[in-house]
Amino acid sequence: MDRQHESRLAEMLGVKEDSAWRYPGMFGVYRIHAGVREYWDNNNGWLPCDSEEDLIKIIKHPEAIDLNPLSDKEKAIMRTLGATLVIRDKTNTSTVLLFKEEPKVAVTGTCGIPDASDPIPKETPLAIIDCQLFPNLAPGSGARL
């Protein structure tokens, strides 16, 4: 499959390749990677989806895609702590960093969200917590409220 076709599904759905998103009524977090729809499994990482019925539903109603991969519970944790940005470390995958404001670093992460390949931010995170409280974040990804 050439590169032009790899991102066609992402283009049809209106999502960026390799960015995480949710769909109402479907469990979990999804992404399009190399033209393939994948879901996040906490034990095995990104795995290919095999439900054509779900894919047809998503293609018919791409406007329902929620580009924020966080669950309501994860958003509530962020609001309680006063955080606007959460980042899951790419190298120490059990760590999640919560920030009140955008860290001032050169951003190279997905969708402008810093990841572990970026310089360590000068700002101290509001909290550093276990990733089990944010099961929808893959290592090296992040999300904003």
Buried (B, 14 or more C-beta within 10 A) or exposed (E): EEEEEBBEBBEEBEBBBBBBBBBEEBEBBBBBBBBEBBBBEEEEEBEEBEEEEBBEBBEEEEEEBEEBBBBEEBBEBBEEBEBBBBBBBBEEBEBBBBBBEBBEBEBEBBBEBBBBEBEEBEBEBBBEBEBEBBBBBBBBBBBBE
